[in-house]
Amino acid sequence: MADSTNKLTRILSIDGGGIRGIIPGQIIVTLEEKLKKRTGNKNARIADHFDLIAGTSTGGILTCSYLCPDLKTNRPKFNAQEVVNLYLERGDEIFNIPFRHKIKSVGGLTDEKYPVAELEAALNDYFGDTKLSQLLKPCLITAYDIKRRQGHFFNQMDAAQDEGWNYFVKDVARATSAAPTYFECSEIRSMTGVTYPLIDGGVFVNNPTLCAYAEVHNKFNKTAKEMAILSIGTGFTRKEYDYNSAKDWGLAAWVKPLIDIMMAGVSDVVDYQLRQVYHAVGAPQQYLRINQVLPHDVSPDMDDASPQNLNALRELGTETAQIFNRQLDEFVELIV
């Protein structure tokens, strides 16, 4: 699985977070430039230097984008900046509520907040009829099956071996990003005609890094010491909830805080577990987690695609890459 010239199996993992996917996307723009400089190859791409990429929700869309092939050359179709442009150029269309839909859904109370047509159009424009099996490298992309009540993992390796696990990439991206209350549940069909009702993988694994670690460990018998992992979040807040208010909250009042707490808590636990694993094997430098607190001028909302916030997210991604400049340089040395 790893390149024959490199003993480490290289993993990139990207969290969920809606439009905040601009943050890891912009960090990866910097990473790709570092890889070009380090290798002397101006055409270097992220897919060239990772053996497996994992993603949840917006991280799943990013994963599909980095691994999507140009079918004429079998090289990556997009560079890292073109991937970010999906968010910067189409975000305001995807997270737009037509007046009629706003009335029909009572502002998102009786139906999904956003019509799915713009999201599906963007995914179709980017991925066309490319299949999961055609992605350039192994991947692990998460969704949740509401009928079978279990996690659903899209895996390029499984898809290449069995058409029952093969799907159109645009459907994979649609499923992993079907965030409850934001977009309607997806119903996608495998190449063998089996349908799956799927929602955003962030409901159970917003940070998929440990899943990626387990995948490599179990399928390729790799130990932690034989892996180098870069895990990138979409930023977080530490919003405080006042006891005097929270003690009297009912179902309606708890919904948004509970989602925030669950997503942040799950991501933090995964980071804690992996730090402990890598310290235990004496290789802490082989695990790098990048996730910054969102400043006051950046909205924590997963759907704030206003021009001001899009620019603020882009700047935060660039700034975060600068803050982690030394660590990114050291990680590049590990994986090249």
N, C-alpha and C positions, 0 to 999 in steps of 0.2 A: 504493500500500500504506500509506504513512504518511498520517496525518490531514492534510487540506489546509491546516490552520492551523499545522502543525508540519513543518519541513523535515527533521527527523531521523526516521529509521525506528527505532523503539524496540523493543529486544529484551530479554526476560527469560529467563535460562537457569538451570536448577536441577539440581544434581548428584544422583547416586544415593547411597543410604546407609541403606536400610531404615527402621527406626523413628526414626532420626536425622533423617528428613524433618521432624520437629517443629521443628528449629532453623531451617531456611529458612522453614518455614511461619509461625513466630512472628515472624521478621524481616519477612515480608510483611504480617502483621497491622499492624505499626507503619507500614510503607510505605503501606498503604491508608488508615490514619488521617491520615497526612501529606498524601496526595492529596485527601482530603475537606476538610481544613483549607485547603489551598492553593487549591482550586477553589471552595470554598464550597458544594460539593455533597455533602450527607450521604449520598447514594445512590451515590457514586462507587465503582467497583469496579476491580480490577486489570485486567480485560479492557478497560476503557475507555481505558487509558493505555499499552498496549503493542500493537505491531503484529504481533509474533510471540512466542510463548512456546515454549521448548524444554525438554525434560526427559528424564532417564534414570531408570529404575527408580522409586524413590519420587518423584523429580522429575517423572517422567512422570505419576504419579497426581496430583500437585499440579497439573500443567499441565492435565490433563483437568478437574479440579475448578474451576479458575479460569475455564475457557472453557465449561463446561457451561451450556447455556441452560435457562431456564424456558420451556418450549415455549408457554406461554400469553402471555407478555409479550415473549419474545425478549430478555430481560435475563439477566445472570448469575444462576444458580440459587442460588449460595452466596456469602456474603461470606467474607473471609479467615479470620475466626475460626471459622466453620462448617467450613471446609476443615481446619483444624488439629484440630477436634474428631473427625474421622474417626480420627485417630491416638490422641488422648487417650481417646476413648470405646470404640474398637474394637480398639486395639492389643493389649491383653491377651488378647482372644479370638482374634485372628489368630495371634499367637505363643504359642499354647498347645498343649502336647503331651499328648493323652489317653494314659492309662497303656497301653492296648492298643496304640496306635501306637508308643509308646516301646519296647515289647517287640518288636513286629514289625520295627521299623527298626533294632533294636539301637542305640538312641540316635542314629540318623541315619547309621549306617555302611553299612547295606544298602538304605536307601530314603531319600526326602527327610525332612528333620527334622520338618516340619510338614504335617499334612493341609491341603489347599487349600480345604476347604469354607467355613471362616470368612472367608477372604480373598474368595472369590467371592461369598459372601452380602453382605459389606460393599460390594463394588463394585456389585453388582446394586441394593442399596438406594440407593446414591448416584446411579447413572447410568441405571438402568432400561434401556430400549431406545433411548436416544439414540444416534445414529450419529455417526461421526467427521465426516462432511460437515456436520453440524448445529452443530458447535462454533462459537463466536462470532467467533473470529479464527484466522488461520493458526497452525499449530503444527508442531513437529518432535519426535517422540517415538521413542526408539530401542529396538530389540530386535535379537536375532541369530538368524538362520535356520540351524539346525544341519543341515538337509538340503541346502540350497543353498550352505551355507558362505559366507554373506555377511551384512553388516549389513542390517537391515530398518528402514526409516524410515517411520513413520506421519505423514502430512502431510494436514492438513485441506483444503488447496488441491487436491491431487491427488484426494482423495476426492470433492470437490464436482464434479469434472470427469469422473471415471471410476469407475463402480461396482466395477470390479476392484480399486480401492485403497480401498474403503470398508468399514468394519467397525463393529460395535457398540463404543461407547466402553468399556464394561466389559471387552470382550475385549482392547482396546488396553492398558488399564491392567493387566490380568492378564498379558499377554505381556511388557510392559516390566519387570515386577517379578518375573518367574519366575527368581529367583536360584538358580543351581545349588547343590545340597545343602540349601537351605532349603525350596523348593517344587518340585513336579514341573514338568517342561517343559510349556509350554502348547501346545495345538494349536487354532488359531483359524481361522475360515472367513471369507473375504471375502463381500461381498454377491453375488458371481457364483459362489460355491460352491467356490473354490479354498482348499485348506487349507495352513497354514504351521505347522511345528513351531518355536516360538520360545522363546528364553530371554532373561533380563535383559540389556538393552543395556549394563550396566556392565562386561560382559566385554571390551568393546572401546572404549567411549567413555563413561566414567563422568562426565566433564565434557563436556556437549554444546555448549559455547559456540562453539567453532570451527566445528562443523557448522552451527549457526544462522547464524553470520557468513557462511559459504560459501553457504548457502541464499539469503540475502538478496542477497548479491553476485552470484550467478549468475543467479537468476531475475528479479531486479528491477534489475540493473545499478547497484546502490548501492555506493559506496566506503565505506571505513572512516570517512571524515570525514562521511559522511551517515548514520551509525548511532550510536545511543547504546545501550550494552550494560551491563546489570546481571547479573552472574553470581554465584550464591549456592551455597556448598558446604554440606555437612552436618557440618562439623567434621573434624578429623584428629588423629592422634597421631604422634609421632615415636619410636615404639618402637625401641629399640636391640636389635640382634641380635648376640650375642657370637660372635666368630670361632671361639673354641675349641669352642663348641657347634655352630655352623652347619657347620663343615668336615666334620663326620661325619653330618650329617642325610641321611636317605634320603627316598623319595617321601612317606611319611606325615608326616614331620616338616616337610617343606617346604611342604605344601599351604597352610596358613593364613598363614604369613609371606609366601609368594609372592603370594597374593591381595591382601594388605595393601599390599605393595610396588608391585604392578602398578597397583592402583587409585589409590594416592596419586601414583605417578609419572606416570601418564597425565594426571591432573588438573593437576599442577604444570606439565607441559610445555605444555598448552593455555593456562594462565594466562601463562606466559613468552612464548609466541608472540604472544598478543594484546597484551600490554604493549609488546612490541617494535613491533608494527604501529601502535599508537596513538601511541607516541612518535615513530615515523618520520613520521607525517602531522601531527605537532604538535597532537594533540588528546587528550592523556592523560586529561583530565577526562571524556571520553565513554566511558571503559571503567572500570567499578567492579567489583572482585572482593571478595566478602565471604566469608571462611572462617577460622574461629578454631580454635586448638588446644583440644582437649577437656581440661578440668580433671580432676583426680583423682576428683572426686565424680560424674563423668558416665561411664557405661560406653561404650567404643568399639564394643561389640558391636552389630551391626545388628538384633538380635532381642531385646534386653533391654527387655521391656515391663513390667517391674515398676513398681508405683505410684511407688516412690521415684525410679526412673530417668526415668519419664515426666515427673514434676514437675521433675527436674533439667534435662532437655532443654528443657522449656518456659521455665524460668528463664534458661538459657543463651541461647536465642533472643532473649528480651527484653533481656538484658544486652548481647548482641552488637549489637543494633539501637541501643542507647544508646551503645556505643563508637563506632559508625559514624554517629552522629546527624548530624554536620556533613556528611559525605559523602552521606548519604541526602537531606538537605535540598537540597544542590547538585544531586543527580541529579534530584530532583523538579522543580527549576527548569528543567532541560534538557528534560524530557519533557512538561511541562504546556503 
